[in-house]
Amino acid sequence: MKVIKLFALTLIIFSVAFAQDKKPSAKKETPAPVVLKTAGDSISYAIGQNIFASLKDPLIQLNLDVLIASLKDAANGKPILTEEKTMQCLTELNQKMQARQSAAQKATEEKKQAEMAPVIEKNKKEGEAFLEENKKKEGVLTTASGLQYKILSKGTGEVSPKATDQVKVHYKGTLLDGKPFDSSYDRNEPATFPLSQVIKGWTEGLQLMHVGDKFQFFIPYDLGYGEMGRGETIPPATVLTFEVELLDIVK
């Protein structure tokens, strides 16, 4: 167990890079190759290789001699740093690593947004034009949020769900070009989910329905998956169309 803990701690501490400024030194004799006689020898050597292979980041100016001395001191139970000081050093290192990672993630996200900007602008304009024309069509209603819907058929139910309810529905989702991206009908199985955990257009729209109703929703991007869309399935800043049949309200 101690070996496993040491190995895990070593990987956590030294999963960062190794960049050491080498200084001129006197010529030394080449040490004899290490002979691995036992399983313990092999494990010890493997851990050493793993540590060294992972130390390749200039964030740490690692002193290999000090590292080796520290391992020996720890093995002999005579560390020169207190536990508090050790944790302080490692905490500061962890904070630097996290700050660098956050900066890298931010830069990646900003680059992605810059690359997507033309597509986002194009999809916004196309969506606005579609919704502007669509709202003029017979039977299409528009809410204050910009959600558009059309009643395809009325059921016999008299109860509407609340935002805190779970609903059971059949649905089909399509893009503006008519391409389907999701359908419970194709799976031959209704979907059940809390209205508080879906896109805003669904949360608002299904509260307009009664059990048994079937509506068609035209959802602006800001009530859907936003400017960035969702993976490869939902393009950025796109209007979505859903046909939804409210089967039941699950309490």
N, C-alpha and C positions, 0 to 999 in steps of 0.2 A: 504494500500500500504506500510506504514511504517513497519507493522508487517511482511509482506512478504519479504521486503528488509532486515529486521533484521534477519529473519529466514535464508534467502539465504546467507547472510554474515556470519552468525554463522556457517553454514555448511561448507563454504569455509575455514574459519579460523581454525575450529576445526575438519576437516575431518581427522586429524592426530591423533596420539595416546595419551593415558593418562598414565603416569608413575610417580607417586608421591611417594616420600619417606616419610612415615608417622613417626612422632616423638611422643614419649610418652607424654601424656597429662593427666591433672587431670580428674577424673571421672565426667562426666556430666549427668544430668538427660535426660532421653529419651524424645525428643520433641513430642508434640501431633501430631497425623497424620494430614496431610493437608486435608482440606475439600474443595472440588471443587463445588462451588455454581453456577458459571456462565459458559457460553461457553468460555469467556475470560480466566477464571481460568483453564479450561481444556486445552486450547491451550497453555497457559503459561507453564503448567506442562508438556505437551507433548513435547514442545520445550526443556525444561530442560532435560527430559529423553533422547531425541535424541542427545543432546550435550554430555551428560555424556557417553552414549553408544558408541559414536564415538571417545572418547579420550582414546585410548589404545596403542599409539605408543611411545616408549622410546625416539623418536627424540626430544620431548618437555618435559622439566621438569616443568610440570604445577603446579602452586600453586592455589589450589581451592579457598582459602580465598581471594587471590588477584583478581581472576577472578570474584568472586561475588561482591567484592568491586568496580571493574571496571564497572560492569553492573549497579550498583547503582549510581556511579558517572555519568555515561553516561545518566541514566534516569533523574538525577537531573540537567543535563547540566553543570557539574563541573568536567570534566576529567582533570587529572593531567599531561597527555601527550598531547603535541601539535599534530595536524593532521599530520605534517611533520614527527615527531618522530614515531607516530603510523604506518604510511606507511613504514617507514624505517624498523621497527621491523617485520612487516608482509612481506615485500619484502625479508628480510634476511631469514625468515622462509621458504618462497616459494622457494628461491634459494636452500636451504638445501634439501627440499623435492624433487625438480627437479633433483638435483645431485644424490640423493639416488635412485630415479626412473631410471635415466639414467644408473647408475652403475648396478642396478638389470637387466635392459634390456640387457645390454652388457654381463653380466654373463650368462643370459639365452641364448643369441644368440651364445656365445662361446661354451656353453655346447651342443647346438643343432648341431653346426658345427662339434664338436668333435665326436658326436654320428653318424653323417652322413658321416664322412670322409671315412670309408670303402666302403660305398655304392657309394659315389662320385667317388672314385678311380676305382671301378669295372666298373661303367657305362662309365667312360672316356675310359678305355681300350677297352671295347666292342664297343663303338662308333668309336674309331680310327680304330679298325680292320674292322668294317663294311665299313667305308668310304674309306679305303685303297683298299678294294676289289671292292667296288661299282664303283669307278672311272675308273676301267678297263673295265667295261661293255660297250657294244655298245650303242652309243647315249648319254652317260652320259658326261656332260661337267662340268668343275670345274673352278671357278673364283679365283682371287687372294686372296680373303678373306677365301677361303675354302668352300664356298657354292657350292653344286653340284645340277645340274638340268638336266632334260630331256624334250625335246619337244614332247608332246603326240599328239598334232594336231595344225595346223596353221589356223588362221582365215583370214578374208579378210581385217582387219583393218591395217592402216599404222601408227597409232599414238601410242606412248608409254607414260606411265605416268611419271611424275617427282615426286621427293620425297615430294614436297609440294602439290601434288594433292590428291584429294579423289578418291577412286576407288570403283566400284561395282563388286563384285566377287561371284562366287560359289566356295566352297572349302570343302575338307575333310582332316582331320589331323589324322595320325596314329603313334603309337610308333613302335619301331623296331620289336617288336613281332607281329605286324599287328593289334594290338588292337586299334580301333578308339577311339578318345577322344573328337572330335568335328566335326560337319558337318552341313553346311548350307543346303545341299541337304536333310538331314533328317528333317530339319525344313521347307522345301519347301519354303524357302525365302532367296534370295541373301543377302549378307552382304555389307554394305557401311561404309567405314572408311577412315580417313586420313592416308596416307602412313608414315607420320612422327610419328604416334602414335602406331605403331605395332613393332614386334620384328625385329631386324636388317636383318635377313634372308629374311623376307617379303619385307622390304623396298628396299633392293637391288634386290631381285629376280623379283618383279613385274615390275621394270623399264626395265627389259630385254624383257618383253612381249609387244605384240600389242593387241589391242582390238580384241577379238574373239579367241585368242590363249588359249591353255590349256597346262600347264606345270606340271611336277612333280618336287618338290624340296626336297632335302635331306639337312637338316639344322643342322650343328654342334651345340653343346650346347652353345658355346660362341656367336653364332648368334641367339640363341633361348632364353630360359629362364634361362640361366646361370647355375652355379653350384648347386643352391638351388632348381631349378625347380619352380613349381607353385602349391602349395597346394597338394592335393591328386591326382590331374589330371595328372600333368606332373612330372615324377620322376626327381631327381637331375641329372645334367650333362648328359642329354640324347639327342641323335640324334632324330630329328623329321622328319617325311615325310609328305608332303602336296601335294595333287593334287589341282591345282588352275586354274579356268577358268576366265579370265578377260572379264567381260561383258561390262563394260563402264568406262569412265573416267568422274567423276563428277566435274565440275568446280565450 
